[in-house]
């Protein structure tokens, strides 16, 4: 390194271009780096989701979940295998050891699942195998409201907003909540069908076969060719009533056994903003993309579309992650700049030379900016972890430059050497010590980069960032710093060789330090005893310090989730949620309330949530966590509900935002439910514990149809046809055929 320093001192252009290259690359990398709240962390977790509509949890477990578990159980590297069987849905979650590559794990699971597809029920949807993307979470909700029918708002949002946003690079999914999609519904009268001797399969088949449009080939007519197309499509919704369902001598039309309604699909979700009905677009980003950049592009696109929307359409952003991420990022950036300025001021106070201060201070931005290049090459983003590392490194990256600078200054002041000679000799004199000190610091942080476990996945970027900055500062201290000292560092003509040690601040610090040092040398056993006591008390003090995985910041936002009693309808849930909204409005500092019902993947109408947005921290007295405690006290009156007050989840796929989770396993669900109730009772009695709930849910109340097989055999009907008829007559058939109007198609 001494040879490099000497080369840079003698060749200032080379040193300047070398550092400028690093700075330019760093500035270019800074422009490309993504900004997020936390670093992207990939866990080898794979999920298998399978839908079997209308099936009970017990049937889903025996027909799907257990078979999938048996199939994937032989995949190597599995650490934990869990399954959740609910009404109509099976979800199997496979957690692999952290050393397993997530892509390989997902492919191995797909291969195993493909071998048992033939064993799954025929009416089950194909299993969807996905790896868990922790950063592909909802980043913003666009709430659309107007004094119009919700079906009209849904159509307008779908045509003019949703499809446009889906084309934005980085947007992973745009999902409707509270929508009312148009659907042509044919309501059949069972008594009339019976009187005409018709069954549901005949009617369904007649409707499907008479609403078609089939290519008929082509006709040659001498010098020209004509295409043939059979036009059998219904052009108006009411014309479905004219279709002939059967003709036992006289045509029986659909309108004779039912009526046609131009309505909307069964309502399975609902959304309200401050009590007003609305349609919500929940937007998720693609994994590994820049959250701030995507939200900025979404808002830009919305502003471009706003002039083309009707005047009464109101748009609002709720759950916008960009505000908190940007504020956190700017706060860390501010601390980084202030740290650099304060470090320069300290150098100025002790050296009392503005040239020395400038030379030392240049090392901070040079080292930090150059580090961005390495962050970009490693695929890191600018987040709380990497920015924390850079902020801490402000005081460290200037250390090497100060040590080299001070030694060169000492050679000039005490030995009277000219600047270039002093730079060469001073760097050579201190070079080995600087190299050893810097490498020892880098070695301290590198183990953090290679730390195993989940914490290691989060902290690896911290270790690498710190080590990068330290090594770049070493390069700067052996290239730029000695070159600048040799060219720009100067002393006054009659400079006192001991001037820097005769300042008042040096004396204020030096004299007490020398006295303390002499006392320590004369009382060595006292110092040894104090050192041993310090080490011995570290453990007990550490145990008293609070320990948490992620910091909890006041985000001016929290979420209240509600689980209604099993079997609750959408109307019942809405009624309860309106009461909860009224209670929440009494909290001080509430800005908006976004109420969602049936917003989960399964569209469960007995699930509700309220996203509470608070005013800025400067505009309220109570903190977010105090308001959350007040909310918990307020919700105690709802005895039959399972209510939780939590921070919005920052990691996608992590499930509810809980601090602790206990898993009870065994062969009997009834006994497990009793044991869980005992554990819950003891946990609720524990001070400091809140929002305790069990993941076990009893089934919905149900009406069971038992088939008289002898009578069915006499009538010539099978159990399958009876079950299909009941399902169609009660639940309906979502798509018997389709109705086309313009460029849009609607289910019938």
N, C-alpha and C positions, 0 to 999 in steps of 0.2 A: 504493500500500500504506500510505503514511503516513496518508491520509484514513481508511482502514479501521481502522488502529490507534487514531487519535484517536476515531473513533466508538465503538469497543469500550471505550476508557477511560472515556468519558462515559456509555456505555450498558452497564453491566456485565451486566444481564439478557440483553441481545441477545448479547453475547459468550459468556455461559454457555450459553445455549440453542443457539447455533450449534455449539459444541464438543460439548455433550451429544448433539446430533443425530448428529454424526459418530461419537461413541463408541457410541451405541445401535445405529446401523446397523452399526458394526464388530463389536459383540458378536453381533448377529443373523447377520452374514455368517460369523463364526468358527464358529458352530454348524452352518452349512450346508456349510462347506468340507470337502472330502474330505481324508483323510490317506493318503499313499502314500510309497513309498520314493523314486521318481523322478517327475519331472513327466510328464504324458501327452504323448508325442511321436508325431505321425502322419507316417509316411513314405509317399510315393506308390508303394507296392509292391503289385502284384496277382499272385495265384497262381491257376493253373488246375489242378485235380486231376481226373484221370480214371482210372477203374478198369476194367480188362479182365482178369477173373479167369482165372488159369492161363496167361496169355500170357508168353512169354519176354521179356527186356529188349529183344532185337533187334526182335521183332515190335511191342512197345509203341512203340519209337522210330519205326519206319517207318510204322505204321498210325495212330498218335495224335500223338506229340510233334512230328514234323516238320510234320504238317498243321496243328496248332495254331500252331506257330511261323510258318508261312507266312501264316496267316490274320491274326494279330495284329501282324505285322511292320510293317504300314502305319499303325498307330496313331501319332499324333503325340506327340512328347515322350519317346520311349523312350530311356533312357540305357543300359540293359543288358538283354539277353534271355538267360536260361539255361533249360535243361531237364534234368530228371533222369528217366531211364527205368529202372525196376526191374521185377522180376517182378510182373506184374499191375497196375502203377501208373505213371502218367505225371504228372509235376509240372512245370509250366512257371512260372517266376518272372520277372515283368516289372518292372524297376526304372525308374521314370520320373524325369525331372529334378525337383528339389525344388520348382520353381515350379508343377508340375502339381497340380491339385486331385485328391485321392485318389478322391473320389466320382465325379468326371467320368471319371477314368482307368478305374475299374472298370466303369462303364456302357459306355464305348467298347469295352472288351475283350469284354464280354458281347455287344454287338451284332455284333462280328466273329466270335465263336465260334458264334453262332446261324446264321451263313451257311453253316457247313460241317458241321452236325450230321448231315446226310444222307451225308457222306463217311466218317464214322467207322464202325467195325465195328458190326454190328447188336446184338451181345451186350455192347457196352461200356456202362457206366453213363453218364448224361448228365454232361458236364463241370461241375464246381462252381467258379465264379469268386468269389473272395473278395479283399477288400483286407486287407493285413496290419495287424492290431491289436496294437501292441506291448505294451499293458498288459492284454490278455486272456489272461493266463498262469495256470497252476495256482497256487492260493494256499494250498491245504491238502489233505492226504491223510487220509482217515478209514479206519483199518485195523480191520477187524472179524474177530475170531477166536473160536472156541469148540471144544469137544470134540464136534463134529458133522461129518457129511458136508458137503463143500463145496457140494454141490447144494442141500442144505437151508439152509445159511447164505446162499447167493446168493438163494434165493427169499425168505427172511426179510428180508434187507437190501433187496431190490428192493421188496417190499410195504410195509415199515414205515419205511424210512429214505430210500432214494433218491428215491422219488416225492414224499415230503414236502419234501425239501431242494430239489428242482427248482422248487417253487412260491415259494421265497424270492426277493424282489425283488433283482435284481443278480446272481443266479447265472446264468452263461451256459451251462455244461455240467457234467453229472455223469456220469463215465465209469467203467465197471467195469474192474478189472484183476484177473486171477486168478479170475474167476468161472467157475461151472459151470452153464450154463443147461440146463434140462430139454429134451429132444428125444426124440420117439418115432422109433426107428430100425428100419428093415426091412432085415435082412441077407439078401440073395438068394444062392442057390447057383447058380453058372453052369452046372455040370454038370446039375443037375436042370432048369434052364430049357431047356438044349439037348435033354434027353431028351423034354421035353414040346413041343418045337418053338416055344418062346416067345422073344421078344426083349425087351430092356429097355424099349423104347418102349411095347410092348403092356402090360406090367405097370404102368408108371408111369401110363399113360393110364387103366387100369382102376381103380387106386387113387384117382386124382383124381376120376374120374367117379362113383364110388360112395360118396364121402364128401361129400355136399352137403346143403344145406338151402335150398330155393328158394321164394319167395313164389308162391302160385298164384292170386292175385286174390281175389275175394269172391263169395259166393252170396247172392242175395236170397230170403228165405223170408217172403213176406208182410210182416208188420210188423217183421221184424228182418233184420239183415245179418250174415253169417258170413265171417270171413277164412279163406282156404285156404292151408295151408303144407305143402309136401312134406318129410317128415322122413326124411332119408337120412344123417344124421350118425352117426358111430361114437361110442358113449357110453363105452366102455372101451377102453383102449389095446390089450389082448390081442385085442379083436374085429377088429382089422385083419387078423388071420390068417384070419378067416372070409370075407373078401372073395373074390369069384370073379374070378381073373385072366383066364380063358378057359374056353370050354365047347365043345370039339370033339366033343361027344357025351356027355361026362361032365364035371362041373364041376371045374376045376383051381383050388384055392384058394391064397391067398398062403402059408399055412403049409405047403403041399405043396412049395414051391420056396424056402422061407426060414424065418426065425424073427423074432419081434418082440421088441424090447428097449426097455424104458422107461429110457433113459439120459440122457446129456447131450451137447451139441454137441462137436465136435472141439476138444480143448484147444489153444489157441494162446497162452495167457499163464499166468503163475504169479506168486504173491506170497507172501513169507514175512517175518514180523517176528521177528527174533532167532531164526531157525531154525524157527519155527512157522508152518504153512500158514495163510493168511488170505485174505480178500477185501478189496480196496482200492477205495474210492470216491475218484477224483481229481476235484477240483472246480476249475473255471475260473470266473472272474468275467467279467461283461460289460465291454466297453471303456468307459472313462470313469467307472467306479463306484469307490466308496470301499472300499479293501481291508480296512481295519480294521473298518469297520462291517459288511461282509458276513461276515467271519470271526466277529465277535461274534454276529451273528444266527444263523449256522450252529451255533455252540456252544450258544446259548440253545435252539434248536430240538432239538438232540441231547439236552440235559438234560431237555427236556419229554418226549421220546420214551423216554428211558431206563427209566422205571418200567414201561412197557408191554412191554419186551423181556424175553426169558427171562433168568434169573439167570446162566446160564453164558456169556452173550454178553459179550465183552470189547471195548471201544472204545478206540482210541488215536489221537492226532493226530501226524502226522509231516509234515515239510516245511511247518510252520506259519509263514507269513511274518509274521504279526501280531506275534510276539514281538520279532523284530529291528527291524521298522518302529517299533513302539511304543517300544522302548528307545532307538533313534536319535532319534526325535521328542522324547522326554522329555529326553534329554541336551542337545539343542539348545535346548529350552525352558528348561532349567536354566541354560545358559550365557547365554541372553537375559536372564533375571531377574537373575543375578549381575552381568552387565555393567551393567544399569540401576542396581543398588545401588552398585556400585563407582564409577560415574560420579557419583552423588549424593554419595558420600563425598569424592571429589576436590573437588567444588564446596564442600563444607562445610569442608574443610581450608584452602582458599585464602580464602574469604569469611568464615569464622567466624560465619556468621549462619544460623540454622536456617530462618528465613523465606525467605531467598534460596535455600537448598538445596531446600526444598520446592517453591518456584515453578519452579525449573529442572528438578527431577526429574519434575514432573508432565508435562513435555513428552514424556518417553519413552513411558510407557504410552498417552498420548493419541495420539501420532503412530503408534505401532505398531498399536494397536487400530483406528484409523481406516483404516489401510492395508488391513485385511482386507476392507473394503467393495469396494475397487477390485480386490483379488484375486478376489473372488467374481464381480464383473461381467466380469472377463476370462476366467473359466472355469478359473482356476488351482487347484491343490490345495496343501495344506501338505505339503511334501516337503523333502528335504535341500537342494535348490537354493533354494527360496523362504525356508526357515527360515534358511539361511546368510546370505541377503541381509538378512533382518530382524535377525539377530544382529550383522552388521557395521554396520548402520545405527544401532545403539544409541548408539554414540559420535558419530555424525554428526547425528542428529536433535536431540540436546541442544545442539549447537554454536550454532545460531541463537538458542536460548533463552538460553544463557549470554552471548553477545555482547550481546543486547538488555538482559538483566538487568544485566550488568556496567556498561553505559553508563548505564542509569537509576540504578543504585547510585552511580556516580561523580558524576552530576549532583546527587544528594541529599547525598553526602558532601562533595564539594569546593565546590559552588556553593550549597549550603544551600537548594535548592528543595524545596517541599512534594511529597509523593509523586505526586499526580495531575499537577502541572505537570512534575515531573521525568520521569514516564512519557511525557508528550507530547513534551517537548523531547528527551529521550534517544533515543526511537524515531525521531523525525524526523532527529536528528543521524547516526544510524547506519543508517537504513533503506536507503539506496541501496547501501551496502557489503554489508549482509546479503543484499539481493536479488541483487546481482551474484555474491556467493560461492555462494549456494544454486543459482542457475541454472547456474553453471559446474560445480558438482558433478553436477547432474542431467544436464547435457550429456555429462559423462564416462561415465555409466552407460547412457545411451540408445543409443549405438552397439552396446553388448553385446546390447540387446534386438532390434536389427535385424541382427545378425550373420548372414551367409549360411552355408550348409552345414549338415552334420549337427550340428556342435558348436553352431552358432547355434540350432538347434531345441531343444537341451537348455538352453542358457544364456539364452534369450530371457526366460523367467520371472524369472531373476535380475536382468536389467537393468530390466525393468518394475517389479519389486518395490522395488528400490533407488530408482528414480526416483520412484515413488509415495510412498515413505516420506519422501524428501527434500522433495518439494513439500508434503506434509501438514505437515511440521515448519515449513516457511516460513509456512504459514497460521497455525499455532499460535503462532509467535513474534511475529506481527503482530496477534494477536487476544487469546489467552488470557494470554500472558506479560505484555504491558504492562498489561492490565486487572488482573491479580493484583498486579503491582508497585504500581500506583496505589492499590489498596485495602488491601493487607496488608503491604507493605514499609515498615518503620519503623526509625528509628535512635534510639539513646539520647539523652536531652536534651542532655548535654554531650559529644557524640560528637566525637572528634578527626578533623579533615578528612583527616588522613594516616594514620589508624589502620590501614587495610587494607594500607598499604605499609610499615608498621613492624613487621610480624610476623616472627618468626624464619625461618619457611619462605620468605617472600618474599625476605628478605635472603640466605638460603642459595642461592637460585636466581638472584637478580638480580645479585649481585656477580660470580660466575664468568661469567655470560653477558655482562655489560658488558666484563669484561676480555677475553673471547674475541672480542667484537665489535670492540673497539679494535685488538687484534692483527690481526684479519682485514683491517681497513681499512688498516693500515700494511703489510701483506704481501699485497697484492692478487694478485700473480702466483702466489703459492703456492696461494691459494684457487682461482684459475682453473685451475692445473695439476692440483690435486686433483679438481676438477669434471670436467675432460677425462678424467683417468685413470679416474674412476668410470664415466663413460659408456662409455669404450673397453673396460673389463673386463666390462661387463654381458653382452656376447655370449658370450665364453668361459665365464663362470660359468653362464650359462643353459644352455649345452650340457651341462654336467656334472650339471645337476639332472635327476632322473628325470622322464620324461614318460609319462603314461597318460591314457586317455580317461575311465575311471570309477575312483573310489577302490576299493581292495580292503580290506574290513573283515573282522574276525574274526566271522563269523556263527554260529560253533559248529556248522557244517554244511558238508559237502562231498559230492561225488558221484563215484563210480567207475563208469565205463562199460566194458563188455566186448563185443568183437565176436569171435565164434567163427569158426573156419574155415567156409567155404561148405559148406552141406549138413549142418550139425550139427542134430541133432534136439532137441526140448524136453528129453528125458531126459538127453541128453549135456550140454546147457547147464546143466541143474539140477545135475548131478554136479560140474561145474567150479565153479559158483557156490557150492556148499557148501564146497568147499576154500578159495575166496577169503574166504568169511564166517569160516571158522575162523582164517585169517591176520589178518583185520581185528580180530577180538576181542582179539588180543594187544596192540593199540595202547593206550597209556595215555589215559584220558579218554573212551573210547567209551561212549555211553549206549545207543543203539539202532541196529540195522541193519535197514533195509527193503530187501529184495531183490526186484527186479521183473524178469521175463523176458517178452518180447513186449509191452512196454508202449507201443511206438510205434504210430503210426496204421496201419501195415501189419501189425502183429502178427507180427513176424519172431521166430521162436523161437531164432534164433542171436544174438539181442541181449539183453544183460542189463545191469543197473545195480544198484548198491548205494548207497542214500542213508545216509550215515554222520552220525548226530547225536551231537554231543559234549556233555559236561557244560559248565556255565558257565565262562567264562574265569577266574573267581576260584577255581575248584575244580581247575584243572590247571596244570601248569608250562609245558608246550609250547603254542605258539600253533597255530592252525589250519593255518597254512602250513608249519610245521615237521612237523606230523603228515602233511600231504599229501606232503611230501618223503619221509618215512619210508615211506609207503604205496607211493610209486613204487619205492623201493629194494626193498621187499618183493615187488612184482609182477614184478620182472625175471626171476624163475625161470619164468614162464609164456611160453615162447618163441613158441608158435604162436598166441597171442592178441594182439589189438590192444586195449590197455588205456589208458585216459585217466583222469587224476585232475583234477577241475575243480570250480570253484564252481558252484552251481546257477545256471542262466541267469535273469537278472532282466528280460530283454526277450524277450517272446514272439515266436517266428518268426525269431529271430536265428540259429538253428541252434546247433551246438556252441559252448560258451563258450571260444573260442580267441582268442589275441592276434593271430595272423597267419594269413593265408590266401593261398595262391598258386594261380592258375588256369592250367593248361596246356591249350592248345587246338590241335587239328590234325585232319587227315583220317583218321589211322590210330591206333586204340586201342592196338595192340600196341606201336608206337613210343612213344606217350605214356606207357604203363605203364613202359617202360624208362627214359625220361627222368625220370619221377616217382621211380623207385627211386634214380636217381643223385642227384637233389635231396634226397631224404629222407636218404640216407647222409651227405651233406655237412652237412645241418642237424643231424643227431644228433651229429655231431662238433663242433658249435659249442657252446662253453661257455654254460650258462644256458638252453639249449633243451631242452624236455621235451614228451612226449606228441605226437610227430610221427606222423601217419598220412595215408594216401592215401584219397581218396573213391572210387577205382575199385575195384570188386569183380568178381572173376571169377564166372562163372555157376555155379549149382549143378550137381553131377553129375546127369545125366539119362539116362533110358531113352528111346530114340527108336523110334517105331513107323513102319515104312515100309510103305505100302499096295501090294499087288500089284493094280494097277488092272485087269488083264485078268481075274484071278480074281474080283475084286469085281464086275465087269461081268457075268460069267457067273452069279453068285449074285443079281444084281439089287439090290445095295446100293451106296450112294454113299459117297464119302469123308466127307461130313458126318455121315451116320448112323453110320459106324464110329467117328469121333472123338467123337460125342455118347455112344455106347454105352460107349466106354472111359472117358470122363470120369465118367459116372454110376456105372459098376461099380467104379472105383478111388476117385475123389474123392467120389462120391455127389452126390445132388441135395439141396441144402439145404432146399428146400421143395416137395415134390410136392403136399402138401395140408396142412391144419392140423387139430389135435385140440383140442377145446374141453373144458375142465373148470372148471365154475363160471364166473367172469368172465375166466379166463385162456385164452389160446390158445397152443399150442405147435406148432412146426414138425414135420412128419413127413418 
